[in-house]
């Protein structure tokens, strides 16, 4: 069993596309469950999610990392997969993840992203991000993992301490704890459709700069536009 955990907050315009793509996987539907952990949406997010997901509930832990942890604690699967409510998942996504964990040494799998808003600028930004991720993986210097496209062996995930609850970078930080538990694999064909809407809203270069500053230097995250997102 695979458990797919999807945090959400006021995503009525996008979550149906995400969950619809999850129900059209090449993996048999009885081999995975969909869990939506909602941050108390004021719109129809939960109502839409209930049409597709096996479980929908309101999170009790703060921030996105806390929502992912809440989902993991309720999950039935031996494999825990995280994505975002505005992400598109290709049909073979879960099947590739399942095959990747056939290697008993693997405790975490992640992959690249492609822009849903398919502009030249967005393609360039994500080409650079994916190149950075590939180089970081090959050199063993940075595991540039994203919460929209990560999968974990449940036992190792729990042993590592689950996601850290923080304003940014929780999805990168956990990889550096997971590598103590076993092998991490960057699957270059395990892509997902990634929404650039927040980067378009706040400015991509500014958002990336602020993200790195928050992750590596800490400080007052509330003053940065990257974290000014409506999420519990």
PADO-93764 format. One record per residue (C-alpha): residue number from 1; residue in three letters; x, y, z. Coordinates in pm, 1 decimal. Each point is the difference from the previous one (the first is absolute). Layout:
BEGIN
+-----+------+----------+----------+----------+
: pos : code :       xx :       yy :       zz :
+-----+------+----------+----------+----------+
: NUM :  ALA :        X :        Y :        Z :
...
+-----+------+----------+----------+----------+
END
This chain:
BEGIN
+-----+------+----------+----------+----------+
: pos : code :       xx :       yy :       zz :
+-----+------+----------+----------+----------+
:   1 :  UNK :      0.0 :      0.0 :      0.0 :
:   2 :  UNK :    114.2 :    352.4 :    -88.5 :
:   3 :  UNK :   -139.3 :    300.8 :    185.3 :
:   4 :  UNK :     -4.5 :    331.8 :   -188.2 :
:   5 :  UNK :    -18.5 :    302.2 :    231.5 :
:   6 :  UNK :   -127.7 :    330.1 :   -142.0 :
:   7 :  UNK :      0.4 :    313.4 :    220.1 :
:   8 :  UNK :   -254.1 :    262.4 :   -106.3 :
:   9 :  UNK :   -130.8 :    343.7 :     86.3 :
:  10 :  UNK :   -250.9 :    198.7 :   -208.8 :
:  11 :  UNK :     86.7 :   -194.3 :   -315.9 :
:  12 :  UNK :   -347.3 :    -41.5 :   -151.1 :
:  13 :  UNK :    125.7 :    120.3 :   -340.7 :
:  14 :  UNK :    286.2 :   -251.5 :    -21.7 :
:  15 :  UNK :    -48.1 :   -301.1 :    225.9 :
:  16 :  UNK :   -240.8 :   -177.9 :   -233.6 :
:  17 :  UNK :    265.4 :    -11.0 :   -273.1 :
:  18 :  UNK :    251.7 :   -143.8 :    244.5 :
:  19 :  UNK :   -230.3 :   -265.2 :    145.7 :
:  20 :  UNK :   -143.7 :    -90.0 :   -339.7 :
:  21 :  UNK :    352.6 :    -72.4 :   -126.0 :
:  22 :  UNK :     57.7 :   -215.8 :    307.5 :
:  23 :  UNK :   -304.0 :   -214.3 :    -77.0 :
:  24 :  UNK :    127.1 :    -64.7 :   -355.5 :
:  25 :  UNK :    320.6 :   -178.4 :     95.2 :
:  26 :  UNK :    121.1 :   -314.8 :   -175.2 :
:  27 :  UNK :     30.6 :   -157.0 :    344.7 :
:  28 :  UNK :   -317.0 :   -178.5 :    106.3 :
:  29 :  UNK :   -219.4 :    228.1 :    213.8 :
:  30 :  UNK :    -21.5 :   -259.0 :    277.4 :
:  31 :  UNK :    380.1 :     20.0 :     39.6 :
:  32 :  UNK :     -3.4 :    357.6 :    128.9 :
:  33 :  UNK :   -200.0 :    241.0 :    213.8 :
:  34 :  UNK :    -38.4 :    377.1 :    -31.7 :
:  35 :  UNK :      6.1 :    208.1 :    318.1 :
:  36 :  UNK :    -81.7 :    372.5 :     -9.5 :
:  37 :  UNK :    105.5 :    194.6 :    309.5 :
:  38 :  UNK :   -169.1 :    338.6 :     -6.8 :
:  39 :  UNK :    108.4 :    313.4 :    184.2 :
:  40 :  UNK :   -354.8 :    118.2 :     67.5 :
:  41 :  UNK :    -97.8 :    121.4 :   -347.5 :
:  42 :  UNK :   -267.3 :    267.3 :    -30.3 :
:  43 :  UNK :    -99.3 :   -108.6 :   -351.1 :
:  44 :  UNK :   -117.0 :   -331.9 :   -151.4 :
:  45 :  UNK :    338.6 :   -173.9 :     19.1 :
:  46 :  UNK :   -111.5 :   -276.6 :    238.2 :
:  47 :  UNK :   -329.4 :    -48.8 :   -181.8 :
:  48 :  UNK :    185.5 :    -58.0 :   -328.1 :
:  49 :  UNK :    263.3 :   -217.5 :    165.9 :
:  50 :  UNK :   -261.2 :   -233.4 :    145.6 :
:  51 :  UNK :   -103.0 :    -99.1 :   -353.6 :
:  52 :  UNK :    344.9 :   -147.9 :    -66.2 :
:  53 :  UNK :    186.9 :    -64.6 :    323.9 :
:  54 :  UNK :    -33.0 :   -295.1 :    236.1 :
:  55 :  UNK :     54.5 :    221.4 :    304.0 :
:  56 :  UNK :    -48.6 :    375.3 :     49.9 :
:  57 :  UNK :     57.4 :    169.5 :    334.8 :
:  58 :  UNK :    111.9 :    330.9 :    153.2 :
:  59 :  UNK :    359.8 :     12.3 :    115.3 :
:  60 :  UNK :     93.0 :     39.4 :    365.3 :
:  61 :  UNK :    373.1 :     75.7 :    -39.3 :
:  62 :  UNK :    114.3 :    339.2 :   -136.6 :
:  63 :  UNK :    133.9 :     83.5 :   -345.3 :
:  64 :  UNK :     43.3 :   -221.6 :   -307.7 :
:  65 :  UNK :    251.2 :   -231.7 :    165.8 :
:  66 :  UNK :   -244.6 :    -57.0 :    283.6 :
:  67 :  UNK :   -278.9 :    -82.3 :   -245.9 :
:  68 :  UNK :    222.1 :   -259.8 :   -167.0 :
:  69 :  UNK :     81.6 :   -149.5 :    338.8 :
:  70 :  UNK :   -369.2 :    -14.4 :     95.0 :
:  71 :  UNK :    -67.9 :   -188.1 :   -322.2 :
:  72 :  UNK :    287.5 :   -240.1 :     59.8 :
:  73 :  UNK :   -131.1 :    -86.9 :    345.3 :
:  74 :  UNK :   -338.4 :    -97.4 :   -146.0 :
:  75 :  UNK :    142.1 :   -178.0 :   -306.1 :
:  76 :  UNK :    -33.1 :   -375.0 :    -48.6 :
:  77 :  UNK :    274.6 :    -39.0 :   -258.0 :
:  78 :  UNK :    354.2 :   -127.8 :     35.0 :
:  79 :  UNK :     98.5 :    265.8 :   -254.7 :
:  80 :  UNK :    -84.8 :    365.4 :     75.0 :
:  81 :  UNK :    -16.8 :    241.4 :   -293.2 :
:  82 :  UNK :    -42.0 :    377.0 :     25.9 :
:  83 :  UNK :   -120.4 :    245.0 :   -260.8 :
:  84 :  UNK :   -180.8 :    336.8 :    -12.2 :
:  85 :  UNK :   -359.6 :     91.3 :    -79.5 :
:  86 :  UNK :    102.2 :    204.8 :   -306.6 :
:  87 :  UNK :    223.8 :   -270.9 :   -149.2 :
:  88 :  UNK :    -66.6 :   -222.1 :   -303.4 :
:  89 :  UNK :    105.6 :   -364.5 :     26.6 :
:  90 :  UNK :     69.5 :   -195.9 :   -323.7 :
:  91 :  UNK :   -169.0 :   -341.6 :    -34.8 :
:  92 :  UNK :    310.5 :   -209.9 :     74.9 :
:  93 :  UNK :    106.3 :    202.7 :    305.4 :
:  94 :  UNK :   -100.6 :   -246.6 :    271.1 :
:  95 :  UNK :    103.3 :   -302.1 :   -204.6 :
:  96 :  UNK :    353.4 :    142.2 :    -33.2 :
:  97 :  UNK :      9.2 :     65.4 :    374.4 :
:  98 :  UNK :   -113.6 :   -353.4 :     78.6 :
:  99 :  UNK :    268.5 :   -148.1 :   -225.4 :
: 100 :  UNK :    265.0 :    225.3 :    153.0 :
: 101 :  UNK :    -63.7 :   -143.4 :    343.7 :
: 102 :  UNK :     55.7 :   -355.6 :   -123.2 :
: 103 :  UNK :    361.1 :     72.4 :     95.9 :
: 104 :  UNK :    -11.3 :    -64.5 :    375.7 :
: 105 :  UNK :    285.9 :    245.5 :     56.4 :
: 106 :  UNK :   -206.0 :    296.9 :   -124.3 :
: 107 :  UNK :   -170.1 :    207.3 :    270.1 :
: 108 :  UNK :    -88.0 :    311.6 :   -203.3 :
: 109 :  UNK :    -68.0 :     80.4 :   -366.6 :
: 110 :  UNK :    -40.7 :    341.1 :   -158.9 :
: 111 :  UNK :     -7.6 :    145.3 :   -350.1 :
: 112 :  UNK :     -0.7 :    314.3 :   -217.6 :
: 113 :  UNK :   -281.2 :    243.9 :    -76.4 :
: 114 :  UNK :   -147.6 :    155.9 :   -313.0 :
: 115 :  UNK :   -198.7 :    325.4 :     -7.3 :
: 116 :  UNK :   -376.6 :    -18.2 :    -26.2 :
: 117 :  UNK :      0.9 :    364.0 :   -113.2 :
: 118 :  UNK :    205.8 :    -85.5 :   -306.7 :
: 119 :  UNK :    174.8 :    327.8 :    -83.4 :
: 120 :  UNK :    356.7 :     38.5 :   -126.5 :
: 121 :  UNK :     98.3 :    169.2 :    326.5 :
: 122 :  UNK :   -146.3 :   -278.5 :    213.2 :
: 123 :  UNK :    158.6 :   -272.0 :   -213.0 :
: 124 :  UNK :    337.1 :    171.5 :     39.5 :
: 125 :  UNK :    -33.1 :     36.4 :    376.6 :
: 126 :  UNK :    -94.7 :   -364.1 :     49.2 :
: 127 :  UNK :    265.5 :   -121.2 :   -243.3 :
: 128 :  UNK :    254.7 :    174.8 :    219.9 :
: 129 :  UNK :   -161.1 :   -139.7 :    316.8 :
: 130 :  UNK :     -1.2 :   -354.6 :   -137.5 :
: 131 :  UNK :    360.3 :     34.7 :   -116.4 :
: 132 :  UNK :     96.1 :    120.2 :    347.6 :
: 133 :  UNK :   -184.5 :   -296.5 :    153.1 :
: 134 :  UNK :    176.0 :   -246.1 :   -230.3 :
: 135 :  UNK :    345.7 :    141.3 :     69.7 :
: 136 :  UNK :    -68.6 :      9.0 :    373.3 :
: 137 :  UNK :   -106.5 :   -363.7 :     -5.5 :
: 138 :  UNK :    297.3 :   -120.9 :   -206.6 :
: 139 :  UNK :    251.1 :    186.4 :    214.3 :
: 140 :  UNK :   -172.3 :    -83.3 :    326.9 :
: 141 :  UNK :      4.1 :    366.1 :    103.9 :
: 142 :  UNK :   -370.0 :     98.1 :     -4.5 :
: 143 :  UNK :   -309.8 :   -216.7 :    -13.3 :
: 144 :  UNK :   -240.2 :    250.4 :   -155.3 :
: 145 :  UNK :   -322.2 :   -178.0 :     89.1 :
: 146 :  UNK :   -346.2 :    152.9 :    -31.7 :
: 147 :  UNK :   -310.9 :    -86.3 :    198.8 :
: 148 :  UNK :   -203.8 :    -21.4 :   -320.4 :
: 149 :  UNK :    205.6 :   -296.7 :   -125.2 :
: 150 :  UNK :    144.2 :   -207.2 :    284.9 :
: 151 :  UNK :    -59.0 :   -354.7 :    121.4 :
: 152 :  UNK :    118.2 :   -177.1 :    314.8 :
: 153 :  UNK :     19.6 :   -345.3 :    148.1 :
: 154 :  UNK :   -230.3 :     43.7 :    298.8 :
: 155 :  UNK :    219.9 :   -165.5 :    262.5 :
: 156 :  UNK :    303.5 :    212.3 :    -94.2 :
: 157 :  UNK :   -212.0 :    317.2 :    -17.7 :
: 158 :  UNK :   -126.4 :    -51.0 :    353.9 :
: 159 :  UNK :    345.0 :    -90.7 :    127.8 :
: 160 :  UNK :    145.7 :    316.7 :   -155.6 :
: 161 :  UNK :   -252.6 :    212.5 :    189.6 :
: 162 :  UNK :   -243.4 :     92.6 :   -281.9 :
: 163 :  UNK :    -16.1 :    354.4 :   -142.8 :
: 164 :  UNK :    134.2 :    293.6 :    194.3 :
: 165 :  UNK :   -266.6 :    267.7 :     52.3 :
: 166 :  UNK :    146.8 :    319.5 :   -146.6 :
: 167 :  UNK :    -85.4 :    295.2 :   -224.5 :
: 168 :  UNK :    205.1 :   -133.2 :   -291.4 :
: 169 :  UNK :    236.7 :   -277.2 :    -95.8 :
: 170 :  UNK :   -160.6 :   -283.2 :    198.2 :
: 171 :  UNK :     -9.8 :   -206.9 :   -319.6 :
: 172 :  UNK :    374.6 :     48.6 :    -58.4 :
: 173 :  UNK :    110.7 :    -40.7 :    359.6 :
: 174 :  UNK :   -159.7 :   -341.0 :     47.6 :
: 175 :  UNK :    212.3 :   -153.7 :   -277.2 :
: 176 :  UNK :    315.5 :     64.5 :    197.4 :
: 177 :  UNK :   -145.1 :   -200.4 :    288.8 :
: 178 :  UNK :   -137.0 :   -273.3 :   -224.6 :
: 179 :  UNK :    342.3 :    -71.7 :   -150.0 :
: 180 :  UNK :    108.8 :   -124.4 :    343.1 :
: 181 :  UNK :   -267.8 :   -268.9 :    -27.6 :
: 182 :  UNK :     92.7 :   -137.4 :   -340.5 :
: 183 :  UNK :     26.9 :     73.5 :   -371.0 :
: 184 :  UNK :   -163.5 :    303.6 :   -162.6 :
: 185 :  UNK :    -70.4 :    -15.5 :   -373.4 :
: 186 :  UNK :    -53.6 :    289.6 :   -239.3 :
: 187 :  UNK :   -212.1 :   -143.1 :   -282.8 :
: 188 :  UNK :     36.6 :    238.6 :   -294.6 :
: 189 :  UNK :   -311.0 :   -144.1 :   -165.8 :
: 190 :  UNK :   -218.8 :     45.8 :    308.3 :
: 191 :  UNK :   -124.4 :    344.4 :   -100.7 :
: 192 :  UNK :   -310.8 :    188.6 :    113.6 :
: 193 :  UNK :   -174.2 :    313.4 :   -123.5 :
: 194 :  UNK :     98.6 :    283.2 :    235.7 :
: 195 :  UNK :   -197.9 :    322.8 :     35.7 :
: 196 :  UNK :    210.9 :    315.3 :    -26.0 :
: 197 :  UNK :   -287.4 :    225.4 :    109.4 :
: 198 :  UNK :    159.0 :    108.0 :    328.9 :
: 199 :  UNK :    329.3 :     75.4 :   -172.0 :
: 200 :  UNK :   -186.6 :    196.6 :   -266.6 :
: 201 :  UNK :   -185.8 :    188.7 :    273.9 :
: 202 :  UNK :    300.7 :     90.3 :    215.5 :
: 203 :  UNK :    274.3 :     -7.6 :   -263.5 :
: 204 :  UNK :    195.9 :   -318.1 :    -66.0 :
: 205 :  UNK :    351.4 :    126.5 :     73.8 :
: 206 :  UNK :   -109.7 :    183.3 :    313.0 :
: 207 :  UNK :   -193.0 :   -303.1 :    126.0 :
: 208 :  UNK :    294.5 :   -235.2 :    -60.1 :
: 209 :  UNK :    235.7 :    239.3 :    179.3 :
: 210 :  UNK :   -235.9 :     29.4 :    298.3 :
: 211 :  UNK :    -54.7 :   -376.8 :      8.9 :
: 212 :  UNK :    372.5 :    -69.6 :     17.3 :
: 213 :  UNK :     46.4 :    271.9 :    262.4 :
: 214 :  UNK :   -276.1 :   -139.2 :    220.9 :
: 215 :  UNK :    123.4 :   -357.7 :    -36.8 :
: 216 :  UNK :    369.3 :     62.7 :     60.2 :
: 217 :  UNK :     -1.8 :    310.4 :    220.3 :
: 218 :  UNK :   -332.1 :     -3.2 :    184.3 :
: 219 :  UNK :   -122.6 :    331.6 :    128.7 :
: 220 :  UNK :   -338.3 :    169.4 :     -4.1 :
: 221 :  UNK :   -175.2 :   -188.2 :   -278.0 :
: 222 :  UNK :   -313.2 :    216.0 :     26.8 :
: 223 :  UNK :    172.4 :    290.8 :   -174.6 :
: 224 :  UNK :     62.5 :   -204.8 :   -314.3 :
: 225 :  UNK :   -257.4 :    -12.0 :   -279.3 :
: 226 :  UNK :     83.0 :   -367.7 :    -64.6 :
: 227 :  UNK :   -171.2 :    -97.8 :    324.3 :
: 228 :  UNK :   -294.2 :    237.5 :    -38.1 :
: 229 :  UNK :   -230.2 :   -270.8 :   -120.4 :
: 230 :  UNK :   -340.7 :    -86.0 :    136.9 :
: 231 :  UNK :     81.9 :   -321.4 :    175.5 :
: 232 :  UNK :    -64.1 :   -101.8 :    356.5 :
+-----+------+----------+----------+----------+
END
